[in-house]
Each structure stands twice: as C-alpha cells, then as structure tokens.
Amino acid sequence: MIDFNVSKSRYIRAVQCLKMYWMDRVKPDEYDESVMDEAVLENGNEVGQLAQNLFDGISVVEYSSDKSQMITKTAEYIQNGSRYIAEASFAYMGRFLSVDILQIDEDGVVIYEVKSSTSVKDVYIDDVAYQSYVLSLLNYKVKKANVIILNSEYVRRGALEMNRLFSIYDETERAFSRHKSVEELLDFLSQDIDLNTEPDIDIAEYCFSPYPCGYFGYCTRHLPKENVFTLRNLNKNDKLRMYYSGIHSFFDVINEKTLYAKLRPVVKDQLQKKKIVKKNEIGRFIKNFYFPLYYLDFETVQYAIPPYDGMKPYQQMPFQYSLHIEHEDGTLEHKEYLANDGFDCREELALRLINDIPKHSCSIAYNMAFEKGIIADLAFQYPKYYTELMDIFNNMLDLMIPFKNHWYYDDAMAGSYSIKYVLPAMFPDDINMDYNNLEGIKRGDEAMAAFRNMPNMSEEEKQVVRNQLLEYCKLDTYAMVKIMKKLREEI
C-alpha cells in the first residue's frame, strides 16, 4: 500500500497550523478525539451523496483505505468516457487528492467541492486551490473550481428541488490565486520540514479556527491547571488577548487591575472554592414566579437536508418534551411527549404542548432562549396555534439567571452555569441528580444522534432508546424542580 505524505485533508491542516500537521505525522496518539463532531461528519456524507444527483450518469469511486485502488478505478472511469466522477482520485509525487465531483470535458475538467455548510468559508478556497494545483501538475486543464453548499433560504415544499437546495459558487479565480502558496507549502512539507524537531508554534487563533484542534491540550500542557483557557463563558478572542498580555493563571486575572475587572469576581469565586449565596438577589428573583409552575424542556434534532415541508437546512425540529408541574401544595405532576420516528411530529407536539400548559401559566426553562426559539418557530409554522403558543412564550421565565449572575455559586460548578454542572454541585450526595448515572443517553447531542438513528434500528433497539430518551429529558425538568426547591431553602 502506497503511503502518501500529503493528502487534501493533511494539506488543509498544515495551512491551519504546521504543528498540527507535524503532530499528525509524529505524535498522533496525543490527538483528543472529543473535538470531532460526529453529526458534522454524518451531515457531510449525506450532503455529499445527495449532491451527486445534480449530475446525470455520475460514476462513483468507492472509498478504500488503499488509495491506489481508488486511483486505478478513477483511471478506468476516465478511460470508459465517464463525464462525471464522484471521489475521483489522483496522486502526484506523494500528493494525493479525491475530488468530490469531477466533470471531464474535451477541453479540460471542472472541480466541484461539496460542503454541508450554508456559506462559503475561506478554508474551502484552500481546499479547491490544492485540488486544482495538483491536477495541473498531472497536466489537466482545470477550467473551473466550484464550491457547492446548501442554500440556507431554501424551504422545502413537496419533493426536494435539487437546484434550489444547493448553491454553486465559482471560486476559480480565488483558488488559482493561491497556487503559488500551495506550491511553496507542498515543497516545504515534502522536503524541508524536520519531523525530528517539534515546531515551536505558540497558541493562537488557528488553535480554534477554521477547525478546533485536537492537540490543544498537548500544546497548553505548560500552563497551570486553572488557566485563562479554562475560563467558561468567555469567548476565545478575549482568552487569546489575555494570554498574549501575559495573563495565564487565575491569579494573573485577579492581579490585573484594568482590562479584565469584570472577570475578577468570577475568578475569585472559583479560586476561593467556597459556596456563594446572594439571598436578596435570589429572593427578588423567586418572587417573579407564580403557581402552578410548568417546568419545560425540549429535545430537538437538526437535519442538513430538510426532511419535511416548511423546513430549512439545519432548522431545529423538536421531537420531545418533558413537563413537570409543581402545585402550590407541593404536589408534582409529570407529562411528556416523544415522537415516533419517520414523520413530521411538529404539529402533534405543538397541540400536545398547548393542551398541557393552560393559558397564562408560569412556565420555566433553563436557558429559556432555546425553548422560546422552538416555541416561536412552531407558532409561525402553525398559525392556528399562534395565540396559545405565544402565550407560553410570553409567560416563560429563566431558571438559569441566578447561576449566570453568580448569585449562587459552588466550587463544584467549575465556573459553569450549565445545568449539567449546577445539578450535581447542588446535590452532591444524590446519585439520581447526576446525568452521568443515566443509562445510555447523558447529553443533548447524544439524544439528537439517537433520534436521528432510530429509523435504522430494530423495534427492540428503538424501545431501549425511547426509554433512555424519556429518562434523560425527564431528568432535565425534574432537575429544575429540585433546583427551585433548593433556592427557596437558601433564602
């Protein structure tokens, strides 16, 4: 099997950071796979396959770990006169590439790079620049280098309209303008890079963009455990500015007198490692609530390709909710909804929701912006339920506020106000209040992935997953009940 020292993906990683390329080659075991988003990979595969339908009579080169087989199959298709080839594969002096879709004409070739994004990002230009440059070394005349993306404004009505779902952008000029830099970097990677010496490259924007780096933990191992990059709820640009200003540890943040004054109380809370309860603020907050209390949590799924009418690419589709109802006498009720897979459940869910939450009720969410966004989407999608849904929207309160504002803080929250941290911090001795003790599904992304995959499951597997989904979502709302009770006790 031939070993190619540069592929399209390796080239892109080298453009982002030479040390990332070096680590891939020399210390791949240091890679933290948690940065990989399986949903992104699944969407990419789905969109790539669907885009092939834009090209009549397309021939497909099947993936093989032996790249020489893909190259041989590509040559066969070209020899047999195929005009469109998916995953057309080539190599030149150790440089390998697969073109998502290659159009072969008598006077040259056209590259189509397919992305599951809804915008053309700069890194995509590097992608087609590499492809068009290597093809030119193989004496192909590249007439055009195109990028195919999803049209974010497309709304499905009936059967998918391929020419409206996808947008094609001609990026030939920008791709060709980078050929010189492609040549220089490839020459460096092939001849000059010293694989025996780790590159001396510091932390910077390229650690996060265009793709999160799986070696970030390795490259920050010299920093104290509690460093600026572990500060939660602070954007990466601020973290980088602090780092380059010499502010590395939490103690540095506290001692800095001007730029980051707003962070000092938050960091002090974390360093002091003690519980903080601001009773007056919490008391005023709780007075806004009135019984009965309706604690609501949605689970949603996103599809790159809209599966149902009225949906756009990547639109959030609710498929489940949990609702705990707390009465003034302490009585607790629980209601829930979980859709069957394979149908558009949104209207059914909306109808159930407005039946479960009467008008003018006090509904509660944790980080209510998400729940309110879902409710607003449903209201506009189904105008006949608009009044009832917007009543829920307008009467919703956010239980996250005391934690976001640091009115309540415990060291076990590790600087976060996510409910996944708040709950075990408030109830450290109650194993039922720890998401890690749930069977199977423990996070929102896992719930989304499970529901997406249900059509591929047996009936027995579906039932297991349904039970896990119900328990997971139920804990979200029961957690809010317990948190509210704890806040009342604190004041």
N, C-alpha and C positions, 0 to 999 in steps of 0.2 A: 504494500500500500504506500502510495506516494505521500510524503509529508510536506505540506505547503507552509512556508514560514509566514506568509501573509495571505489573509483572506479578506473579503469585504468587511466582515464584522471586526476582524483584528485591525484593519486599517482605520476604521471609524473610531475604535478605542484608542489607537495611537494618536489620532487627531485630537481627541479629547484630552488625553494625558499620556505622555511617553512612559511614565512609570506604570500606568495601568497595563500597557502593552507588555512591559518588562515583567511585571508580576504574573501576567497570564502565561508567559513563557517559562519563568523561573520558579515562582512560588504560587502556583495556582491553588494549593491547599489552604492558603490564607483567605481565600475568597469567601465572603459572607453571603450565602445564597438567599438570605431573608430579604435582600434588596430586590430580588426578582419578583415581578408581579405576574402570576400565572394567568390572570384574567387578560392582561395585555397580550401575552403570547397567544392565548386562545382566540382573542379578537383578531390578531394579526393573521392567524391561519385561516379563520373564517372569511375575513375580508379578502385576503389574497386569493382564495379559491373562488369566491363569488365574482371577483373582478375578471377572472378568466372567461366568464360568459360574455364579456364585451367583445370577444374576438372569436369569430366563427372558425370552426375546424381547428382549434388550438391543439397542439401536441404537448403532452406533459412529461417532463423528465422526472421520474420518481426519485425521491431522496435516497441517498446511500451514504453510509459512513466512508465508503471507498469512493472518493471524489473522481477517480479515474473512470469509474463506471458511468458516472453522470456525464463526464466529458465525452466518452465514447458514444453514449446514447444521443447526445446533442448532435454530434457529427453525423450520426445515422439519419436523424430527422432532417438536417440540412441537406444531406445527400439525396433524400427522398422528396425534397421540394416542399417541406412544411413552411408555410408563411409565418405562422405564429407558434412560438415555443415558450412554454412556461418552465421556469427554472433552467433556462439554457445556460450551460456550464462550460467554462473555458479556463485555461491556465497559460501563463507565460512566465517562464523562469522563476518558478516557485510562487507566483502570484495567482491566486485562484479567485474566481467570481462566479456567482449564479445570478443571472438576470431574471427578475420576477416574470417579465413577459418581454420577449424579443420579437420584433417584427422584421422579417427579412424581405427586402425588395431587391430588384435587379441593380439599383444604383446605390445600395447601402442598407444600413439597419437602423431601427428605431428602438430605443430603450424605454420601457415602461416600468417604473419603480412603484409598487403598490404599498401604501401605508394606511393603517387603520385610523389615522388621525383625521381631524376635521380642519387642519390648517397645514400649510407647507412650512416646515421648520428648516432652519439653516443647515442642520446636520443632514437633511435629506439631499441637499445640494452636494455635500461632500460624498455622499453615497453614490449619486449618479456621476459625479466627477471621476471617482475611482473606476467605475464600470466603463465609462466612455473612454478613459485614458488607456486602460488595459486592452480593451477591444481594438483601439487604434494601433497598439503595438503588434496586434495579431493581423494587421492590415485590413481591418474592417473600417469602412467609411461610416461613421456614426452621423446620421442626418439629424436626428433629434434625440434629446434626453428628456423624457416626460416623467412627471410625478402624478400618480393617481391617488386622490384622497376622497374621503366621504364628504358629501355636501351637508353641512350642519343645518341648512334651512329646508332640507327635503322632509316632507311629511307624507307618510305612506297613506295612500288611498287605493285600496284594492291590491292587485298584483304589484310586485316591485317593478319600478321603472328604472332600469339599469342606467340609462343615460342621464337620469336626474339624480339618482342616488350617488353616483360618482362624478367627481370633477377632475378634469385632466389639465395639468399645468405644464406648459412648455418651459423647461428650465435649461435649455441647451446653452444659451449664452453664459449664464452663471456657472454652469458645470464646466464649460470649456475654459472659462477664465481662471479656473483653479488647476488646470492640468500641470502647470509648472510646479506648483506646490505639491501636487500629487507625486510628480516625478522625484522631487527632492526628498520627500519623506520616504518614499519607497526605496530609493537608493540608500538612505540612511539606515533603514530597517534591515536592508539586505546586506550591507557592507560595513557600516560604521558603528552600529550600536554594540556596546560591550555588555554581553549577557553575564559576564562575571562580576560586574560592578553595578550595584543598585543605584539608579538615578537619584540625584539629590534634588528632589522637587517638593516644594512646600505645599501646605494646604491652600486651596484657592477655590474659585467658583467652579472650576472643572471637576471638583470632587462631587458636585451635585448636579451638574448640567453639562450636556443635554440629558445624560442618564445618571442615576445615582451609582456611585462606585462601591463595589463590594469589598474594596480594600481599605475603606476609610478607617475602620477600627485598627488595622495594622499601621496605617500612616499617622494615627494620633496616639499611639501607644506611649509616647514620651510625655503626654500631658497628664496632669493629675486626674484622678477618677472623677472628681466633681469639677468639670471644666466648662467653658462657655458653650461648647457644642452639645453639652447635655442639658442646657437650659431649655425648658419646654416653653411653648407658646411665644417663641421669638424667631423671627424669620432669619434665613441663612445669611442674608446680606449684613444684618446687624451683627450676627455672630462673627462673620469674617472681619468686619471693621474692628470689633473688639480684639480679635486675635492679632491682627496686624498692628494694633495700638499697644500690644504687649499685655493685654488683659486676658489672661489664660485661665486662672483658677477663680473659684467663687470668692476667695479672699481678695483677689485683684479687683473684682467688681465692687465689693464693699468699700475698698480703699480709694477707688476712683471717685473724684469729687464733683465732676461736672456732667460729662456726656450721658452717663447711664444712671442718673439719680433715681429714675422711676423703677429701676430693677433692684435697687439695693434692699428695699423691704422684702421683696420676694425671695431674693437670695439669702438674706438673713434668716428668713423663716426656715429655709432648707438647712442652713448651717446650724442653727440653734437646736434643731432636732427635737422640738417640743411642740405640743399641741397649742393651737391658737383658736380661740372662740371669741368673736366680737358680738356679744349678746345684744346690744342695742340695734346694730345693723340687721342682725338675723331676725330679731323681734319685729322690726318695722317691715321687713320683707314678708314674713309669715302672715301679717295682718291683711295682705292682699288676697289671700285665699279664702274661699267660702265653700261650705259643704253642700252636697256631696262632692268629693274630689274625684276627677276622672284622670287617672294616670295612663298616658297613651304612648305607645312605641310602635313604629313601623319597621318592617324589613323590606328592602327593595332589591331589585335586580336591574342591571343595565345590559342592553344588547347593542353591539356596534351596528348590526343590521336590524332596523325596526321590524319586529315580528307581527305587529298588529296595526290596524288603521288608526290614524291620528297620532302616531308616534314618530319621533325624530331619532336619528342616530344618538345613542348613549343617553336617551331620556330615562330618568329614573321611573321604574314601574313598581308600585307597591304590590306585594303578593301576600303580605301577612301583617296582622297587628295583634298586640296584646293590650288588654284594657283592665286595669284594676280599679274598682270603685270603692272608695272609703267613705262610709257614712259617719255622721257626727257622733253616733253612739259607739263607734269603733268597729262596726260590722264591715266585713270586707267581702266584696263580690269579685269574680273574675270572668271576663268574657274574652273570646279570641276568635280570630279568623285566619285560616290558612288555605290558600287556593289550591285546587288541583292543578297539576302541570298541564301545559298544552293548550290553554285557552286564555283569552283576554279577560282577566279577572277584575279589571279596574272598576267597572260599573257595579258588579256584585259587591265588591269590597266597600265602595262608596255608600251603597244602600244599607249595608250592614252597619257601617260606622254611624250614619245619621240616625239609625234606629237604636243604636247602643248608647249614644250620647244625646240626651234631650237638649232642646234649645236653652240658651242662657246658662249652660252648665259651666263650671270652672274646670277646664281641662289643663293638664300638666304634662310637660315633656321635659326631657333632659337634653339641652341644646335644641331649643324649640325651632330654630331656624330651619332645621331639616324637616321636622314634621309639618311645619307651616307651609314649606315649599311643596310638599307632597299634596297637602290638602288644597292649596291654590291650584295646582295642576289639575286635580280631579274636578274642582269647581268649574274651571274653564272648559274642560273636556266634556262635562255633562251639565249643561246649563240648567236642566230641570232640578238638579240638586244644589244649585249655586247658593241659594239663600241659607239652607241648612248647613252646608259645608263651611261657608264663610262665617257663620255664627260660631262654629267650633274654632275657626281660625282667629277670630277677633277676641275670643274669651280664653285664649291659651296663655299660660304663664310658664316661666322657665326656671326649673329647679336647679339649674347649673349656676345661677348667679352668685349665691353665697361662696361657692368654691372658686369660681373665676375671679371674684373680687377679693379673695383671701380673707373673707370674714370667718371662714372655717378652714383650718389647715392642720394637717398632721404629717409628721415626717414620713410616714409610710406611703403618702401620696406621691413622693419623689418629685415634687414640683408640678405635678399634673392635676388638672381638674376633670379628667376623663372619668366617667362613672366606673370604668374598669379598675381604676386606682382608688377612687373615693370609697367604693363599697367595702373592699377588704380592709382598708385603713380604718373605717368606722366600726367594722365588726370583725376584728382580727381573730376572734375565737370561734366564729360561726362558719363552719366549712360550707354551709349552704349559701353563703354570701360571697363565695369565690368562684368566678367564672371558670377558673382552671379545673374545678371539680366537676364541671358538666361533662356528660358523656358525648364525645364526638364534637359537636359544633360549640365553639367557645368565643368566636369573634364574628363581627358583621360580614367581613369578606368571606368567611367560611360559609355563612348562611347563604350569601349570594351565590357562591360557587355550587353549593349543594342543590339549590333550587334550579339553577341553570342545567345541572347534570341529571335531574330527575327523569327526563324523557328517555335517557339511556339506561335506566335502572330496571331491575325486575320488580314485581309487585312487592315482594318481601323486602327488598332493599329500600323501596320507596317508603314503606311503612316505618322502617327503622329511622330513616332520615326525617320523615314527618314528625315523629315523636321527639327527635332531637331539636328540630326547629321550634316546636311548640314549647319545649322546656327552656330553650335559650331565650326566646322572646318573652316568655312569662317571667323569667328572672329579671329582665330589663325593667319591667313595670313594678314587680314586687320590690325590687331594689329601691325604686323611688318612694314607695310606701314606707319602707324601713328608714330611708334617709330622712324623709319628712318627720317621722316619729322621733328620730334621734335629734334633729334640730329643735323640735319642740321641747325635748327634755333638757337641752343645753341652756335654754333661756328661762 
